[in-house]
Amino acid sequence: MISPMDHRLSNDAYLAHLATDGRALIAAVGAAPDAQVAACPEWTNTGLAEHVAMVWNFAMAQVESGDESGPQRPSPDPDESMPDLLDRTVATLGDGDPDAPAWNWAGDLRAGWWCRRMAHETSVHRWDAQEAAETTGPIDADLAVDGIDELIEVGLRSRSRGGGSIEYPEGSLHLHRTDGDGEWLLTTVDGELVATFEHARGDAAARGTASDLLLYLWG
C-alpha cells in the first residue's frame, strides 16, 4: 500500500486499546448475552464472545511458540473467565520481544504484529457487541484510521496473495475521512487490489468518520 502518512500506533497503544475495548466488549456481552449480532446474524453476543476468546487464544499461541513456520493451535482453558483471558492476552503480547518470530498470514513474522491485529479485531467486535446491546460508541479515531490501512493490507491484500479466493470488483472506490486527514483510492489492476493514499475521483465514494469508514469496509 502506498501511503505517505503512517497511521500506525505504538505497540503499547495497541495493547491499551485491546484492554479498553476488550473490557467494553465483555460488559456488552454481559448486559445482553442473547442479543443478535447484526454484522454476524448467526451469532448472539455469547457466540461473538466465544469467537473473540478463540482469536485471543490463537494469537497467544503464535507469540508463545516462537515458531514462524506455520500456525500453532492453542490449548484454551475452558474454565478461564473472559476477563482473565483478556488480561492474559494483554500480558502475553506485551511482555515478550516484539521482534521475536511468530507466525501470521501477512508476512511480517514477528510477535509485535499481533498487538496491532488484536487491537483491531477487538475494537470492531466491541462495536458489534455494543450495537447488539444498544449501547454502541465509535471506534477511537486514531485506531480506526490505522484500522483502515490494516484491513486493506492484512484483511484484503494479504489474504489474496496467500491463496485466498477474493474476487475484487471492477472499478474504484474513494474513501474520504471527515474527522481528520485520510483519503484512500482502491482500484483493481490485473485482479489485484491496489490502494493509494490520495485525493482522487473514484467510480464510487464513501465519506465519513474514520470509525464509520472502517465499519463500512468491514460490512
SERO-4910 file (N, C-alpha, C, O; in steps of 0.05 Angstrom, whole numbers):
BEGIN
 pado doro    nc1    nc2    nc3   cac1   cac2   cac3    cc1    cc2    cc3    oc1    oc2    oc3
  Met    A     17    -24      0      0      0      0     17     25      0     36     27     16
  Ile    A     12     44    -18     27     68    -19     14     89     -1     -9     96     -6
  Ser    A     28     98     19     16    117     38     37    135     49     55    126     62
  Pro    A     36    162     43     56    180     54     52    186     83     69    198     96
  Met    A     30    178     94     24    183    122     22    157    137      7    140    131
  Asp    A     39    154    158     39    129    173     20    132    197     24    148    215
  His    A     -1    116    195    -22    117    216    -17     98    239    -32     97    258
  Arg    A      5     83    237      9     62    258     13     75    285     24     97    288
  Leu    A      4     60    305      8     67    333     30     51    345     40     32    332
  Ser    A     38     57    369     58     41    383     45     15    393     21     14    396
  Asn    A     61     -5    398     50    -30    409     37    -25    436     16    -37    442
  Asp    A     48     -7    452     36     -1    478      8     11    473    -11      5    488
  Ala    A      5     28    453    -21     40    447    -41     18    438    -64     18    446
  Tyr    A    -31      0    421    -49    -21    412    -58    -38    436    -82    -45    437
  Leu    A    -40    -44    454    -48    -60    477    -67    -46    496    -85    -58    508
  Ala    A    -64    -19    498    -82     -4    514   -110     -5    502   -130     -7    516
  His    A   -112     -2    475   -138     -4    462   -149    -32    465   -173    -36    469
  Leu    A   -133    -53    463   -142    -80    466   -154    -83    494   -176    -95    496
  Ala    A   -141    -73    514   -152    -75    542   -178    -60    545   -197    -71    556
  Thr    A   -179    -36    535   -203    -19    538   -226    -30    523   -248    -33    534
  Asp    A   -222    -36    497   -244    -47    481   -251    -75    490   -275    -83    489
  Gly    A   -232    -91    499   -238   -117    509   -257   -116    534   -276   -132    535
  Arg    A   -251    -98    552   -268    -96    576   -296    -86    568   -316    -95    579
  Ala    A   -298    -67    549   -324    -58    540   -339    -80    525   -364    -82    528
  Leu    A   -326    -96    510   -339   -119    497   -350   -138    517   -373   -147    515
  Ile    A   -334   -145    537   -343   -163    558   -368   -152    572   -387   -167    578
  Ala    A   -368   -126    578   -391   -114    591   -416   -115    574   -438   -120    584
  Ala    A   -413   -110    548   -436   -111    530   -447   -139    528   -471   -142    527
  Val    A   -430   -159    527   -439   -186    526   -454   -193    551   -475   -206    550
  Gly    A   -443   -185    574   -457   -190    599   -484   -177    601   -502   -187    614
  Ala    A   -486   -153    589   -512   -138    590   -533   -150    572   -557   -148    578
  Ala    A   -525   -162    550   -544   -173    530   -533   -198    517   -526   -198    494
  Pro    A   -530   -220    533   -517   -244    522   -532   -257    499   -519   -270    482
  Asp    A   -558   -254    498   -574   -267    477   -581   -249    454   -595   -257    435
  Ala    A   -571   -224    454   -577   -206    432   -563   -215    406   -540   -225    407
  Gln    A   -577   -212    384   -566   -220    358   -546   -199    348   -551   -175    351
  Val    A   -524   -208    337   -503   -190    326   -510   -185    297   -510   -203    280
  Ala    A   -515   -160    291   -525   -153    264   -505   -160    242   -513   -169    221
  Ala    A   -479   -155    247   -459   -160    227   -454   -189    222   -444   -198    201
  Cys    A   -461   -206    242   -457   -235    241   -483   -247    251   -483   -257    274
  Pro    A   -504   -248    235   -530   -256    245   -532   -284    255   -552   -291    269
  Glu    A   -512   -301    249   -513   -328    260   -503   -329    289   -505   -349    302
  Trp    A   -494   -306    300   -484   -305    327   -502   -288    345   -514   -269    336
  Thr    A   -504   -297    370   -513   -279    391   -488   -267    403   -466   -273    395
  Asn    A   -491   -249    422   -468   -237    435   -451   -259    449   -427   -257    450
  Thr    A   -464   -279    459   -449   -301    472   -432   -315    451   -408   -321    456
  Gly    A   -443   -320    427   -427   -332    406   -404   -314    397   -382   -324    391
  Leu    A   -409   -288    396   -388   -269    390   -365   -271    410   -342   -270    403
  Ala    A   -373   -272    436   -352   -274    457   -336   -299    454   -311   -299    458
  Glu    A   -349   -321    447   -334   -346    442   -314   -344    419   -292   -354    421
  His    A   -323   -330    398   -305   -325    375   -281   -308    384   -258   -315    378
  Val    A   -286   -287    398   -264   -269    407   -245   -284    425   -221   -281    423
  Ala    A   -256   -300    443   -238   -316    461   -221   -335    445   -197   -338    451
  Met    A   -232   -347    424   -216   -365    407   -193   -349    393   -171   -359    392
  Val    A   -200   -325    384   -180   -309    370   -158   -301    389   -134   -302    382
  Trp    A   -165   -292    413   -144   -284    433   -126   -308    439   -102   -305    441
  Asn    A   -138   -332    443   -121   -355    449   -103   -362    425    -80   -369    429
  Phe    A   -114   -359    401    -98   -365    377    -74   -345    375    -52   -354    370
  Ala    A    -79   -320    380    -57   -300    379    -36   -307    399    -12   -306    393
  Met    A    -44   -314    423    -24   -320    444     -8   -345    436     16   -346    441
  Ala    A    -21   -364    424     -6   -389    416     16   -382    396     37   -394    397
  Gln    A     11   -364    377     31   -357    358     55   -343    371     78   -349    365
  Val    A     49   -325    390     70   -310    404     86   -328    422    111   -326    423
  Glu    A     72   -345    437     86   -362    457    103   -383    444    123   -392    455
  Ser    A     96   -392    420    111   -414    407    138   -405    397    157   -421    397
  Gly    A    141   -380    388    166   -371    376    172   -385    350    195   -387    342
  Asp    A    151   -396    337    154   -411    312    140   -397    290    116   -393    291
  Glu    A    155   -390    269    143   -376    247    136   -394    223    128   -385    202
  Ser    A    140   -420    227    138   -439    204    109   -444    196    103   -452    174
  Gly    A     90   -441    215     62   -447    209     45   -441    233     56   -438    255
  Pro    A     19   -441    230      1   -434    252      3   -455    275      3   -479    270
  Gln    A      3   -445    299      3   -462    323    -25   -463    334    -39   -442    336
  Arg    A    -33   -486    343    -60   -490    353    -60   -486    383    -44   -498    397
  Pro    A    -78   -469    393    -79   -463    422    -92   -486    438   -105   -503    426
  Ser    A    -87   -486    463   -100   -505    482   -114   -488    503   -103   -485    525
  Pro    A   -138   -478    497   -151   -460    516   -160   -474    541   -166   -498    541
  Asp    A   -162   -459    562   -172   -468    588   -202   -463    588   -210   -440    589
  Pro    A   -219   -484    588   -248   -479    586   -259   -465    611   -281   -454    611
  Asp    A   -244   -466    633   -253   -454    658   -243   -425    662   -251   -412    681
  Glu    A   -227   -415    643   -217   -388    646   -238   -367    639   -251   -369    618
  Ser    A   -242   -348    656   -262   -327    651   -253   -309    629   -229   -307    623
  Met    A   -271   -295    616   -265   -277    595   -247   -254    605   -228   -247    591
  Pro    A   -253   -242    628   -235   -221    638   -207   -231    643   -187   -217    637
  Asp    A   -204   -255    654   -177   -266    659   -163   -271    633   -139   -267    630
  Leu    A   -178   -281    613   -166   -286    587   -156   -260    574   -135   -260    562
  Leu    A   -172   -239    576   -164   -214    566   -138   -204    579   -119   -196    565
  Asp    A   -137   -205    606   -113   -197    620    -89   -213    611    -67   -202    608
  Arg    A    -93   -239    608    -70   -256    600    -61   -250    571    -38   -250    565
  Thr    A    -80   -243    554    -74   -236    526    -57   -211    525    -37   -210    512
  Val    A    -66   -191    540    -51   -165    540    -23   -170    551     -4   -159    541
  Ala    A    -21   -186    573      5   -191    585     23   -207    566     47   -200    563
  Thr    A     12   -227    553     28   -244    535     39   -228    512     62   -230    505
  Leu    A     22   -211    500     31   -196    477     49   -173    485     66   -165    469
  Gly    A     46   -163    510     62   -141    518     89   -147    531    107   -131    531
  Asp    A     91   -171    542    115   -178    558    138   -189    540    161   -188    549
  Gly    A    131   -200    517    152   -212    501    167   -192    483    161   -169    483
  Asp    A    186   -203    469    202   -187    449    185   -183    424    178   -203    411
  Pro    A    178   -159    417    161   -155    393    174   -164    367    160   -168    347
  Asp    A    201   -167    367    215   -176    343    219   -206    343    232   -217    324
  Ala    A    210   -220    363    213   -249    364    196   -262    342    176   -251    334
  Pro    A    204   -285    331    189   -298    310    162   -307    319    159   -317    341
  Ala    A    142   -303    302    115   -312    307    100   -313    280    102   -295    264
  Trp    A     86   -335    276     72   -339    250     49   -319    248     35   -313    267
  Asn    A     44   -311    223     18   -299    215     16   -302    185     35   -310    172
  Trp    A     -7   -296    174    -12   -300    145     -3   -276    128     -4   -278    104
  Ala    A      6   -254    141     11   -230    125     40   -226    118     46   -208    101
  Gly    A     58   -241    129     86   -240    121    105   -226    140    129   -231    139
  Asp    A     95   -209    158    112   -196    178    113   -214    202     98   -211    221
  Leu    A    131   -234    201    131   -256    220    144   -249    246    164   -262    254
  Arg    A    133   -229    260    144   -220    286    121   -219    306     98   -214    298
  Ala    A    127   -223    331    107   -224    352     91   -198    354     67   -199    360
  Gly    A    105   -176    350     92   -150    353     69   -146    333     51   -130    338
  Trp    A     69   -160    311     47   -158    291     20   -164    304      0   -152    297
  Trp    A     20   -182    324     -5   -190    336    -17   -168    354    -41   -169    359
  Cys    A      0   -150    364    -11   -128    380    -31   -111    363    -53   -105    372
  Arg    A    -22   -104    340    -39    -89    322    -64   -104    313    -86    -94    314
  Arg    A    -60   -129    306    -83   -146    296   -104   -149    318   -128   -147    312
  Met    A    -95   -155    343   -114   -159    364   -128   -133    373   -152   -134    380
  Ala    A   -115   -111    371   -128    -85    377   -151    -81    357   -173    -73    365
  His    A   -146    -85    332   -167    -80    312   -189   -102    313   -212    -95    311
  Glu    A   -181   -126    316   -201   -148    319   -221   -142    342   -245   -144    339
  Thr    A   -209   -133    364   -226   -129    388   -242   -104    386   -265   -103    395
  Ser    A   -231    -83    374   -247    -58    372   -272    -61    355   -293    -51    362
  Val    A   -269    -75    332   -292    -79    315   -313    -97    328   -337    -91    326
  His    A   -304   -118    341   -323   -136    355   -335   -123    380   -357   -130    388
  Arg    A   -320   -105    392   -332    -89    414   -355    -73    404   -376    -72    416
  Trp    A   -352    -60    380   -373    -45    368   -397    -64    362   -420    -56    367
  Asp    A   -391    -87    351   -413   -106    345   -428   -114    370   -453   -114    370
  Ala    A   -414   -120    392   -427   -128    417   -443   -105    429   -466   -109    438
  Gln    A   -432    -81    428   -447    -58    439   -471    -51    421   -492    -44    432
  Glu    A   -469    -54    395   -492    -49    378   -514    -68    385   -538    -60    387
  Ala    A   -507    -93    389   -527   -113    396   -540   -106    423   -564   -111    427
  Ala    A   -525    -95    441   -535    -88    467   -546    -59    468   -555    -50    489
  Glu    A   -546    -46    445   -557    -19    441   -543      1    459   -555     19    470
  Thr    A   -517     -2    460   -500     17    476   -476     26    461   -456     33    474
  Thr    A   -476     25    435   -452     28    419   -440     56    420   -454     76    422
  Gly    A   -413     57    417   -399     82    414   -378     78    392   -371     55    385
  Pro    A   -368    100    380   -350     97    357   -323     85    365   -315     86    389
  Ile    A   -309     74    346   -282     65    350   -264     90    351   -268    109    337
  Asp    A   -244     89    369   -225    111    372   -215    120    344   -207    103    328
  Ala    A   -214    146    339   -208    156    312   -180    148    304   -176    140    281
  Asp    A   -160    151    321   -132    144    314   -130    114    308   -116    106    290
  Leu    A   -144     98    324   -143     69    319   -158     62    294   -149     45    278
  Ala    A   -180     75    289   -197     69    266   -182     75    239   -184     60    220
  Val    A   -168     98    238   -155    105    213   -133     85    207   -128     78    184
  Asp    A   -119     76    228    -99     55    224   -113     29    217   -102     13    202
  Gly    A   -137     25    228   -152      1    221   -159     -1    192   -161    -23    181
  Ile    A   -164     22    179   -170     21    151   -145     12    135   -148     -5    118
  Asp    A   -122     23    142    -97     14    129    -94    -16    134    -87    -31    115
  Glu    A    -98    -25    159    -93    -53    166   -112    -71    152   -104    -93    143
  Leu    A   -137    -63    150   -157    -80    136   -150    -83    106   -152   -105     95
  Ile    A   -142    -62     94   -134    -63     65   -110    -82     61   -110    -99     44
  Glu    A    -90    -79     78    -65    -94     74    -68   -123     85    -60   -142     71
  Val    A    -78   -126    109    -79   -152    122   -104   -167    115   -103   -191    110
  Gly    A   -127   -153    116   -152   -167    112   -159   -172     83   -173   -192     77
  Leu    A   -149   -156     65   -156   -159     37   -132   -168     20   -132   -189      8
  Arg    A   -111   -151     19    -89   -157      0    -73   -182      9    -66   -199     -7
  Ser    A    -67   -184     35    -50   -207     44    -65   -233     41    -52   -253     34
  Arg    A    -91   -234     47   -105   -259     44   -107   -267     15   -106   -291      9
  Ser    A   -109   -248     -3   -110   -254    -31    -83   -265    -40    -82   -285    -55
  Arg    A    -61   -252    -32    -35   -262    -40    -29   -289    -28    -13   -304    -39
  Gly    A    -41   -295     -6    -36   -321      7    -53   -344     -4    -53   -365      8
  Gly    A    -66   -339    -26    -81   -360    -39   -111   -360    -32   -125   -379    -37
  Gly    A   -121   -337    -22   -149   -334    -16   -165   -332    -41   -154   -331    -64
  Ser    A   -191   -332    -38   -209   -332    -61   -223   -305    -65   -245   -304    -76
  Ile    A   -210   -283    -57   -222   -257    -60   -223   -250    -90   -203   -251   -104
  Glu    A   -247   -242    -99   -251   -232   -126   -259   -203   -124   -281   -197   -116
  Tyr    A   -241   -185   -131   -246   -156   -128   -263   -147   -151   -260   -155   -174
  Pro    A   -282   -129   -145   -299   -118   -167   -283    -99   -185   -263    -88   -177
  Glu    A   -293    -96   -209   -281    -76   -227   -289    -48   -217   -308    -45   -203
  Gly    A   -272    -29   -224   -278     -1   -216   -261      7   -193   -242     -6   -185
  Ser    A   -268     30   -181   -252     42   -160   -270     53   -138   -293     61   -143
  Leu    A   -259     55   -114   -274     66    -91   -256     86    -78   -233     80    -70
  His    A   -267    110    -74   -252    131    -60   -264    134    -32   -288    137    -29
  Leu    A   -247    133    -11   -255    137     17   -244    164     26   -221    170     22
  His    A   -262    179     39   -254    206     48   -261    208     78   -285    207     85
  Arg    A   -241    211     94   -246    214    123   -254    243    129   -242    262    118
  Thr    A   -274    246    146   -284    273    152   -276    284    179   -281    307    186
  Asp    A   -263    267    196   -255    276    223   -224    278    226   -214    275    248
  Gly    A   -211    282    204   -182    285    204   -171    277    177   -186    272    158
  Asp    A   -144    277    175   -131    270    149   -135    241    143   -133    224    161
  Gly    A   -141    235    118   -143    208    110   -161    205     85   -185    210     86
  Glu    A   -148    197     63   -162    191     38   -149    167     25   -124    164     25
  Trp    A   -165    149     14   -155    125      2   -169    121    -25   -193    127    -28
  Leu    A   -155    111    -45   -167    103    -70   -161     74    -74   -138     66    -76
  Leu    A   -182     58    -76   -179     29    -80   -187     22   -109   -209     29   -117
  Thr    A   -169      9   -123   -174      1   -151   -165    -27   -155   -151    -38   -138
  Thr    A   -174    -39   -176   -166    -66   -183   -150    -65   -209   -158    -54   -229
  Val    A   -126    -77   -208   -108    -78   -231    -99   -107   -235    -86   -118   -217
  Asp    A   -107   -118   -257   -100   -146   -264   -108   -165   -241    -94   -183   -235
  Gly    A   -132   -160   -230   -142   -178   -210   -131   -173   -182   -139   -187   -163
  Glu    A   -113   -154   -179   -102   -148   -152   -112   -121   -142   -117   -103   -157
  Leu    A   -115   -119   -116   -124    -94   -103   -100    -76   -101    -80    -83    -90
  Val    A   -104    -51   -110    -83    -30   -108    -95     -8    -91   -117      2    -97
  Ala    A    -81      1    -71    -90     22    -53    -70     45    -53    -46     40    -49
  Thr    A    -80     69    -58    -63     93    -56    -76    112    -37   -100    113    -33
  Phe    A    -59    128    -24    -68    148     -5    -68    175    -19    -48    189    -20
  Glu    A    -92    183    -29    -92    207    -46   -121    217    -49   -140    203    -44
  His    A   -123    242    -57   -149    254    -65   -152    249    -95   -138    260   -111
  Ala    A   -172    233   -101   -176    226   -129   -205    217   -133   -218    208   -113
  Arg    A   -216    220   -156   -243    212   -162   -245    182   -167   -230    171   -183
  Gly    A   -263    169   -153   -268    141   -157   -295    136   -171   -311    155   -172
  Asp    A   -300    112   -180   -326    105   -191   -348    107   -170   -371    112   -176
  Ala    A   -340    101   -145   -358    104   -122   -342    118   -100   -318    117   -100
  Ala    A   -357    129    -81   -343    144    -59   -359    140    -33   -383    136    -33
  Ala    A   -344    141    -11   -356    140     15   -342    161     32   -317    162     33
  Arg    A   -357    177     47   -347    197     65   -357    191     93   -380    183     96
  Gly    A   -340    195    112   -349    192    140   -326    193    159   -303    197    151
  Thr    A   -331    191    184   -310    190    204   -293    165    200   -301    146    186
  Ala    A   -270    165    212   -252    141    209   -267    116    219   -265     95    207
  Ser    A   -281    119    242   -296     97    253   -317     87    233   -319     63    228
  Asp    A   -333    105    222   -353     97    203   -342     84    178   -353     65    168
  Leu    A   -320     95    167   -307     83    144   -297     55    149   -300     37    133
  Leu    A   -285     51    172   -275     25    179   -297      5    181   -296    -17    170
  Leu    A   -319     13    195   -342     -5    197   -355    -10    170   -365    -32    165
  Tyr    A   -355     10    153   -366      6    126   -350    -15    111   -362    -32     97
  Leu    A   -324    -13    113   -307    -33     98   -311    -61    109   -310    -80     94
  Trp    A   -315    -63    135   -319    -89    147   -347   -100    140   -352   -124    142
  Gly    A   -365    -83    131   -391    -91    123   -410    -94    146   -434   -102    142
***
